[in-house]
Structure formats: structure tokens, C-alpha cells
Amino acid sequence: MSAGGFEPNFRKSSYSDRSNCVEVADLGGETVVRDSRNPDAGLFHLPSSEWVSLLRAAARR
């Protein structure tokens, strides 16, 4: 699935397992997330600053 007319370069976390995984791509100032088991289901777009905030909050737990 393309985002904005081109194919994003998605990556998976090394912590992912086969049953619970998302893929993430950076698109300039935006981060795109998708379900790796169902990549055609759609993309979740959010500002990169919000993605960084989410990762920092998760790291504190």
C-alpha cells in the first residue's frame, strides 16, 4: 500500500514476534504504522513528534 504516491520503507522491531507485530515507516515529519499480518488493512498516520512521545512513554513502563 502506498502513502502519498510512493511505497514507504517499513521496518519491524527486533522485539516483535510472529503473532503481534506492527511495522513502522518514517515519511519526513510523519510516522506511518501498519499491521504486519494484514498490511492492506490500512495505515495509521501520526506526526513523528507524537510517535517519539509514545515510544518514550512506553520505555518508562
HTML snippet that shows the backbone in 3Dmol.js (N, CA, C, O; Angstrom):
<script src="https://3Dmol.org/build/3Dmol-min.js"></script>
<div id="view" style="width:600px;height:400px;position:relative"></div>
<script>
const pdb = `
ATOM      1  N   MET A   1       0.850  -1.173   0.000  1.00  0.00           N
ATOM      2  CA  MET A   1       0.000   0.000   0.000  1.00  0.00           C
ATOM      3  C   MET A   1       0.887   1.224   0.000  1.00  0.00           C
ATOM      4  O   MET A   1       1.844   1.302   0.770  1.00  0.00           O
ATOM      5  N   SER A   2       0.585   2.160  -0.836  1.00  0.00           N
ATOM      6  CA  SER A   2       1.405   3.352  -0.904  1.00  0.00           C
ATOM      7  C   SER A   2       0.845   4.437   0.004  1.00  0.00           C
ATOM      8  O   SER A   2      -0.333   4.426   0.361  1.00  0.00           O
ATOM      9  N   ALA A   3       1.695   5.352   0.360  1.00  0.00           N
ATOM     10  CA  ALA A   3       1.310   6.506   1.173  1.00  0.00           C
ATOM     11  C   ALA A   3       1.811   7.739   0.454  1.00  0.00           C
ATOM     12  O   ALA A   3       3.019   7.928   0.308  1.00  0.00           O
ATOM     13  N   GLY A   4       0.903   8.572   0.008  1.00  0.00           N
ATOM     14  CA  GLY A   4       1.305   9.776  -0.687  1.00  0.00           C
ATOM     15  C   GLY A   4       1.918   9.512  -2.049  1.00  0.00           C
ATOM     16  O   GLY A   4       2.699  10.331  -2.532  1.00  0.00           O
ATOM     17  N   GLY A   5       1.591   8.400  -2.681  1.00  0.00           N
ATOM     18  CA  GLY A   5       2.057   8.111  -4.024  1.00  0.00           C
ATOM     19  C   GLY A   5       3.349   7.321  -4.115  1.00  0.00           C
ATOM     20  O   GLY A   5       3.833   7.079  -5.220  1.00  0.00           O
ATOM     21  N   PHE A   6       3.924   6.913  -2.996  1.00  0.00           N
ATOM     22  CA  PHE A   6       5.132   6.087  -3.045  1.00  0.00           C
ATOM     23  C   PHE A   6       5.062   5.036  -1.955  1.00  0.00           C
ATOM     24  O   PHE A   6       4.286   5.156  -1.008  1.00  0.00           O
ATOM     25  N   GLU A   7       5.876   4.009  -2.097  1.00  0.00           N
ATOM     26  CA  GLU A   7       5.875   2.898  -1.143  1.00  0.00           C
ATOM     27  C   GLU A   7       6.816   3.216   0.015  1.00  0.00           C
ATOM     28  O   GLU A   7       8.021   3.356  -0.192  1.00  0.00           O
ATOM     29  N   PRO A   8       6.280   3.332   1.239  1.00  0.00           N
ATOM     30  CA  PRO A   8       7.139   3.597   2.398  1.00  0.00           C
ATOM     31  C   PRO A   8       8.078   2.428   2.679  1.00  0.00           C
ATOM     32  O   PRO A   8       7.777   1.288   2.327  1.00  0.00           O
ATOM     33  N   ASN A   9       9.189   2.705   3.299  1.00  0.00           N
ATOM     34  CA  ASN A   9      10.156   1.689   3.693  1.00  0.00           C
ATOM     35  C   ASN A   9       9.828   1.244   5.123  1.00  0.00           C
ATOM     36  O   ASN A   9      10.338   1.816   6.087  1.00  0.00           O
ATOM     37  N   PHE A  10       8.980   0.229   5.255  1.00  0.00           N
ATOM     38  CA  PHE A  10       8.549  -0.244   6.573  1.00  0.00           C
ATOM     39  C   PHE A  10       9.617  -1.101   7.227  1.00  0.00           C
ATOM     40  O   PHE A  10      10.374  -1.801   6.554  1.00  0.00           O
ATOM     41  N   ARG A  11       9.665  -1.033   8.553  1.00  0.00           N
ATOM     42  CA  ARG A  11      10.588  -1.868   9.328  1.00  0.00           C
ATOM     43  C   ARG A  11       9.845  -2.438  10.529  1.00  0.00           C
ATOM     44  O   ARG A  11       8.873  -1.857  11.011  1.00  0.00           O
ATOM     45  N   LYS A  12      10.323  -3.590  11.004  1.00  0.00           N
ATOM     46  CA  LYS A  12       9.761  -4.255  12.187  1.00  0.00           C
ATOM     47  C   LYS A  12      10.748  -4.158  13.324  1.00  0.00           C
ATOM     48  O   LYS A  12      11.960  -4.097  13.114  1.00  0.00           O
ATOM     49  N   SER A  13      10.219  -4.146  14.526  1.00  0.00           N
ATOM     50  CA  SER A  13      11.071  -4.166  15.712  1.00  0.00           C
ATOM     51  C   SER A  13      11.721  -5.536  15.857  1.00  0.00           C
ATOM     52  O   SER A  13      11.124  -6.557  15.516  1.00  0.00           O
ATOM     53  N   SER A  14      12.931  -5.547  16.357  1.00  0.00           N
ATOM     54  CA  SER A  14      13.604  -6.818  16.635  1.00  0.00           C
ATOM     55  C   SER A  14      12.946  -7.537  17.811  1.00  0.00           C
ATOM     56  O   SER A  14      13.201  -8.721  18.033  1.00  0.00           O
ATOM     57  N   TYR A  15      12.103  -6.831  18.565  1.00  0.00           N
ATOM     58  CA  TYR A  15      11.383  -7.428  19.690  1.00  0.00           C
ATOM     59  C   TYR A  15      10.073  -8.077  19.268  1.00  0.00           C
ATOM     60  O   TYR A  15       9.402  -8.699  20.092  1.00  0.00           O
ATOM     61  N   SER A  16       9.701  -7.947  18.017  1.00  0.00           N
ATOM     62  CA  SER A  16       8.424  -8.466  17.539  1.00  0.00           C
ATOM     63  C   SER A  16       8.426  -9.983  17.471  1.00  0.00           C
ATOM     64  O   SER A  16       9.456 -10.616  17.239  1.00  0.00           O
ATOM     65  N   ASP A  17       7.244 -10.549  17.679  1.00  0.00           N
ATOM     66  CA  ASP A  17       7.082 -11.977  17.448  1.00  0.00           C
ATOM     67  C   ASP A  17       6.156 -12.160  16.248  1.00  0.00           C
ATOM     68  O   ASP A  17       5.704 -11.176  15.663  1.00  0.00           O
ATOM     69  N   ARG A  18       5.878 -13.370  15.887  1.00  0.00           N
ATOM     70  CA  ARG A  18       5.072 -13.624  14.686  1.00  0.00           C
ATOM     71  C   ARG A  18       3.605 -13.269  14.844  1.00  0.00           C
ATOM     72  O   ARG A  18       2.937 -13.000  13.846  1.00  0.00           O
ATOM     73  N   SER A  19       3.083 -13.258  16.059  1.00  0.00           N
ATOM     74  CA  SER A  19       1.647 -13.049  16.231  1.00  0.00           C
ATOM     75  C   SER A  19       1.263 -11.610  16.557  1.00  0.00           C
ATOM     76  O   SER A  19       0.120 -11.219  16.320  1.00  0.00           O
ATOM     77  N   ASN A  20       2.169 -10.825  17.084  1.00  0.00           N
ATOM     78  CA  ASN A  20       1.854  -9.453  17.496  1.00  0.00           C
ATOM     79  C   ASN A  20       2.925  -8.509  16.988  1.00  0.00           C
ATOM     80  O   ASN A  20       3.951  -8.314  17.638  1.00  0.00           O
ATOM     81  N   CYS A  21       2.688  -7.931  15.838  1.00  0.00           N
ATOM     82  CA  CYS A  21       3.722  -7.087  15.273  1.00  0.00           C
ATOM     83  C   CYS A  21       3.115  -5.961  14.447  1.00  0.00           C
ATOM     84  O   CYS A  21       2.127  -6.149  13.738  1.00  0.00           O
ATOM     85  N   VAL A  22       3.719  -4.811  14.554  1.00  0.00           N
ATOM     86  CA  VAL A  22       3.401  -3.703  13.667  1.00  0.00           C
ATOM     87  C   VAL A  22       4.674  -3.329  12.932  1.00  0.00           C
ATOM     88  O   VAL A  22       5.780  -3.645  13.370  1.00  0.00           O
ATOM     89  N   GLU A  23       4.499  -2.655  11.816  1.00  0.00           N
ATOM     90  CA  GLU A  23       5.617  -2.139  11.038  1.00  0.00           C
ATOM     91  C   GLU A  23       5.507  -0.630  11.012  1.00  0.00           C
ATOM     92  O   GLU A  23       4.405  -0.080  11.027  1.00  0.00           O
ATOM     93  N   VAL A  24       6.644   0.041  10.973  1.00  0.00           N
ATOM     94  CA  VAL A  24       6.694   1.491  11.055  1.00  0.00           C
ATOM     95  C   VAL A  24       7.538   2.029   9.907  1.00  0.00           C
ATOM     96  O   VAL A  24       8.553   1.439   9.538  1.00  0.00           O
ATOM     97  N   ALA A  25       7.102   3.165   9.342  1.00  0.00           N
ATOM     98  CA  ALA A  25       7.875   3.850   8.311  1.00  0.00           C
ATOM     99  C   ALA A  25       7.894   5.343   8.617  1.00  0.00           C
ATOM    100  O   ALA A  25       6.907   5.904   9.092  1.00  0.00           O
ATOM    101  N   ASP A  26       9.014   5.971   8.343  1.00  0.00           N
ATOM    102  CA  ASP A  26       9.155   7.420   8.506  1.00  0.00           C
ATOM    103  C   ASP A  26       8.906   8.094   7.160  1.00  0.00           C
ATOM    104  O   ASP A  26       9.471   7.710   6.136  1.00  0.00           O
ATOM    105  N   LEU A  27       8.047   9.104   7.191  1.00  0.00           N
ATOM    106  CA  LEU A  27       7.749   9.871   5.974  1.00  0.00           C
ATOM    107  C   LEU A  27       8.000  11.350   6.254  1.00  0.00           C
ATOM    108  O   LEU A  27       7.061  12.143   6.313  1.00  0.00           O
ATOM    109  N   GLY A  28       9.228  11.705   6.422  1.00  0.00           N
ATOM    110  CA  GLY A  28       9.538  13.095   6.744  1.00  0.00           C
ATOM    111  C   GLY A  28       9.064  13.422   8.147  1.00  0.00           C
ATOM    112  O   GLY A  28       9.571  12.847   9.110  1.00  0.00           O
ATOM    113  N   GLY A  29       8.111  14.322   8.290  1.00  0.00           N
ATOM    114  CA  GLY A  29       7.587  14.711   9.591  1.00  0.00           C
ATOM    115  C   GLY A  29       6.438  13.854  10.064  1.00  0.00           C
ATOM    116  O   GLY A  29       5.765  14.201  11.035  1.00  0.00           O
ATOM    117  N   GLU A  30       6.201  12.744   9.399  1.00  0.00           N
ATOM    118  CA  GLU A  30       5.075  11.868   9.722  1.00  0.00           C
ATOM    119  C   GLU A  30       5.580  10.436   9.903  1.00  0.00           C
ATOM    120  O   GLU A  30       6.522  10.013   9.234  1.00  0.00           O
ATOM    121  N   THR A  31       4.951   9.702  10.805  1.00  0.00           N
ATOM    122  CA  THR A  31       5.236   8.283  11.002  1.00  0.00           C
ATOM    123  C   THR A  31       3.985   7.506  10.613  1.00  0.00           C
ATOM    124  O   THR A  31       2.866   7.908  10.933  1.00  0.00           O
ATOM    125  N   VAL A  32       4.187   6.395   9.923  1.00  0.00           N
ATOM    126  CA  VAL A  32       3.087   5.553   9.467  1.00  0.00           C
ATOM    127  C   VAL A  32       3.261   4.172  10.098  1.00  0.00           C
ATOM    128  O   VAL A  32       4.358   3.614  10.105  1.00  0.00           O
ATOM    129  N   VAL A  33       2.158   3.626  10.629  1.00  0.00           N
ATOM    130  CA  VAL A  33       2.168   2.323  11.292  1.00  0.00           C
ATOM    131  C   VAL A  33       1.152   1.432  10.597  1.00  0.00           C
ATOM    132  O   VAL A  33       0.076   1.890  10.212  1.00  0.00           O
ATOM    133  N   ARG A  34       1.498   0.146  10.435  1.00  0.00           N
ATOM    134  CA  ARG A  34       0.541  -0.812   9.871  1.00  0.00           C
ATOM    135  C   ARG A  34       0.700  -2.154  10.569  1.00  0.00           C
ATOM    136  O   ARG A  34       1.724  -2.434  11.192  1.00  0.00           O
ATOM    137  N   ASP A  35      -0.325  -2.969  10.452  1.00  0.00           N
ATOM    138  CA  ASP A  35      -0.331  -4.332  10.981  1.00  0.00           C
ATOM    139  C   ASP A  35       0.453  -5.217  10.020  1.00  0.00           C
ATOM    140  O   ASP A  35       0.097  -5.326   8.847  1.00  0.00           O
ATOM    141  N   SER A  36       1.511  -5.847  10.504  1.00  0.00           N
ATOM    142  CA  SER A  36       2.338  -6.657   9.609  1.00  0.00           C
ATOM    143  C   SER A  36       1.617  -7.911   9.116  1.00  0.00           C
ATOM    144  O   SER A  36       1.943  -8.427   8.046  1.00  0.00           O
ATOM    145  N   ARG A  37       0.651  -8.404   9.874  1.00  0.00           N
ATOM    146  CA  ARG A  37      -0.091  -9.596   9.443  1.00  0.00           C
ATOM    147  C   ARG A  37      -1.162  -9.254   8.419  1.00  0.00           C
ATOM    148  O   ARG A  37      -1.614 -10.124   7.675  1.00  0.00           O
ATOM    149  N   ASN A  38      -1.571  -7.990   8.378  1.00  0.00           N
ATOM    150  CA  ASN A  38      -2.614  -7.559   7.459  1.00  0.00           C
ATOM    151  C   ASN A  38      -2.248  -6.177   6.907  1.00  0.00           C
ATOM    152  O   ASN A  38      -2.927  -5.198   7.217  1.00  0.00           O
ATOM    153  N   PRO A  39      -1.191  -6.077   6.099  1.00  0.00           N
ATOM    154  CA  PRO A  39      -0.692  -4.776   5.668  1.00  0.00           C
ATOM    155  C   PRO A  39      -1.636  -3.975   4.780  1.00  0.00           C
ATOM    156  O   PRO A  39      -1.495  -2.757   4.673  1.00  0.00           O
ATOM    157  N   ASP A  40      -2.597  -4.640   4.142  1.00  0.00           N
ATOM    158  CA  ASP A  40      -3.542  -3.930   3.285  1.00  0.00           C
ATOM    159  C   ASP A  40      -4.747  -3.388   4.044  1.00  0.00           C
ATOM    160  O   ASP A  40      -5.630  -2.775   3.444  1.00  0.00           O
ATOM    161  N   ALA A  41      -4.795  -3.607   5.364  1.00  0.00           N
ATOM    162  CA  ALA A  41      -5.938  -3.154   6.156  1.00  0.00           C
ATOM    163  C   ALA A  41      -5.956  -1.644   6.346  1.00  0.00           C
ATOM    164  O   ALA A  41      -6.992  -1.081   6.702  1.00  0.00           O
ATOM    165  N   GLY A  42      -4.845  -0.988   6.117  1.00  0.00           N
ATOM    166  CA  GLY A  42      -4.798   0.462   6.249  1.00  0.00           C
ATOM    167  C   GLY A  42      -3.571   0.912   7.010  1.00  0.00           C
ATOM    168  O   GLY A  42      -2.838   0.109   7.587  1.00  0.00           O
ATOM    169  N   LEU A  43      -3.371   2.203   6.994  1.00  0.00           N
ATOM    170  CA  LEU A  43      -2.222   2.812   7.641  1.00  0.00           C
ATOM    171  C   LEU A  43      -2.690   3.768   8.723  1.00  0.00           C
ATOM    172  O   LEU A  43      -3.718   4.430   8.576  1.00  0.00           O
ATOM    173  N   PHE A  44      -1.940   3.838   9.800  1.00  0.00           N
ATOM    174  CA  PHE A  44      -2.192   4.783  10.879  1.00  0.00           C
ATOM    175  C   PHE A  44      -1.116   5.859  10.781  1.00  0.00           C
ATOM    176  O   PHE A  44       0.067   5.577  10.974  1.00  0.00           O
ATOM    177  N   HIS A  45      -1.522   7.085  10.483  1.00  0.00           N
ATOM    178  CA  HIS A  45      -0.600   8.208  10.313  1.00  0.00           C
ATOM    179  C   HIS A  45      -0.599   9.065  11.571  1.00  0.00           C
ATOM    180  O   HIS A  45      -1.654   9.334  12.145  1.00  0.00           O
ATOM    181  N   LEU A  46       0.588   9.493  11.998  1.00  0.00           N
ATOM    182  CA  LEU A  46       0.676  10.434  13.102  1.00  0.00           C
ATOM    183  C   LEU A  46       1.942  11.261  12.951  1.00  0.00           C
ATOM    184  O   LEU A  46       2.907  10.821  12.325  1.00  0.00           O
ATOM    185  N   PRO A  47       1.939  12.461  13.528  1.00  0.00           N
ATOM    186  CA  PRO A  47       3.155  13.273  13.457  1.00  0.00           C
ATOM    187  C   PRO A  47       4.320  12.538  14.120  1.00  0.00           C
ATOM    188  O   PRO A  47       4.132  11.862  15.132  1.00  0.00           O
ATOM    189  N   SER A  48       5.508  12.667  13.559  1.00  0.00           N
ATOM    190  CA  SER A  48       6.672  11.976  14.111  1.00  0.00           C
ATOM    191  C   SER A  48       6.923  12.363  15.564  1.00  0.00           C
ATOM    192  O   SER A  48       7.384  11.535  16.350  1.00  0.00           O
ATOM    193  N   SER A  49       6.628  13.598  15.928  1.00  0.00           N
ATOM    194  CA  SER A  49       6.819  14.029  17.322  1.00  0.00           C
ATOM    195  C   SER A  49       5.920  13.242  18.269  1.00  0.00           C
ATOM    196  O   SER A  49       6.319  12.944  19.395  1.00  0.00           O
ATOM    197  N   GLU A  50       4.723  12.906  17.830  1.00  0.00           N
ATOM    198  CA  GLU A  50       3.811  12.103  18.656  1.00  0.00           C
ATOM    199  C   GLU A  50       4.302  10.665  18.770  1.00  0.00           C
ATOM    200  O   GLU A  50       4.164  10.047  19.825  1.00  0.00           O
ATOM    201  N   TRP A  51       4.871  10.127  17.696  1.00  0.00           N
ATOM    202  CA  TRP A  51       5.435   8.769  17.724  1.00  0.00           C
ATOM    203  C   TRP A  51       6.575   8.706  18.736  1.00  0.00           C
ATOM    204  O   TRP A  51       6.663   7.762  19.522  1.00  0.00           O
ATOM    205  N   VAL A  52       7.444   9.710  18.714  1.00  0.00           N
ATOM    206  CA  VAL A  52       8.558   9.765  19.664  1.00  0.00           C
ATOM    207  C   VAL A  52       8.029   9.843  21.100  1.00  0.00           C
ATOM    208  O   VAL A  52       8.564   9.188  21.993  1.00  0.00           O
ATOM    209  N   SER A  53       6.994  10.632  21.320  1.00  0.00           N
ATOM    210  CA  SER A  53       6.391  10.724  22.657  1.00  0.00           C
ATOM    211  C   SER A  53       5.833   9.377  23.100  1.00  0.00           C
ATOM    212  O   SER A  53       5.989   8.997  24.260  1.00  0.00           O
ATOM    213  N   LEU A  54       5.193   8.657  22.200  1.00  0.00           N
ATOM    214  CA  LEU A  54       4.656   7.340  22.516  1.00  0.00           C
ATOM    215  C   LEU A  54       5.779   6.370  22.893  1.00  0.00           C
ATOM    216  O   LEU A  54       5.662   5.634  23.872  1.00  0.00           O
ATOM    217  N   LEU A  55       6.850   6.369  22.128  1.00  0.00           N
ATOM    218  CA  LEU A  55       7.970   5.473  22.428  1.00  0.00           C
ATOM    219  C   LEU A  55       8.619   5.810  23.767  1.00  0.00           C
ATOM    220  O   LEU A  55       8.986   4.913  24.525  1.00  0.00           O
ATOM    221  N   ARG A  56       8.758   7.087  24.054  1.00  0.00           N
ATOM    222  CA  ARG A  56       9.332   7.481  25.340  1.00  0.00           C
ATOM    223  C   ARG A  56       8.441   7.060  26.495  1.00  0.00           C
ATOM    224  O   ARG A  56       8.946   6.591  27.515  1.00  0.00           O
ATOM    225  N   ALA A  57       7.141   7.213  26.363  1.00  0.00           N
ATOM    226  CA  ALA A  57       6.211   6.810  27.415  1.00  0.00           C
ATOM    227  C   ALA A  57       6.256   5.291  27.615  1.00  0.00           C
ATOM    228  O   ALA A  57       6.216   4.812  28.749  1.00  0.00           O
ATOM    229  N   ALA A  58       6.339   4.540  26.523  1.00  0.00           N
ATOM    230  CA  ALA A  58       6.406   3.082  26.626  1.00  0.00           C
ATOM    231  C   ALA A  58       7.708   2.640  27.282  1.00  0.00           C
ATOM    232  O   ALA A  58       7.718   1.662  28.029  1.00  0.00           O
ATOM    233  N   ALA A  59       8.789   3.332  27.019  1.00  0.00           N
ATOM    234  CA  ALA A  59      10.084   2.969  27.595  1.00  0.00           C
ATOM    235  C   ALA A  59      10.108   3.186  29.104  1.00  0.00           C
ATOM    236  O   ALA A  59      10.862   2.519  29.813  1.00  0.00           O
ATOM    237  N   ARG A  60       9.295   4.107  29.600  1.00  0.00           N
ATOM    238  CA  ARG A  60       9.247   4.388  31.029  1.00  0.00           C
ATOM    239  C   ARG A  60       8.469   3.325  31.805  1.00  0.00           C
ATOM    240  O   ARG A  60       8.544   3.291  33.033  1.00  0.00           O
ATOM    241  N   ARG A  61       7.748   2.482  31.138  1.00  0.00           N
ATOM    242  CA  ARG A  61       6.899   1.477  31.815  1.00  0.00           C
ATOM    243  C   ARG A  61       7.636   0.215  32.077  1.00  0.00           C
ATOM    244  O   ARG A  61       7.071  -0.725  32.635  1.00  0.00           O
TER     245      ARG A  61
END
`;
const viewer = $3Dmol.createViewer("view");
viewer.addModel(pdb, "pdb");
viewer.setStyle({}, {cartoon: {color: "spectrum"}});
viewer.zoomTo();
viewer.render();
</script>
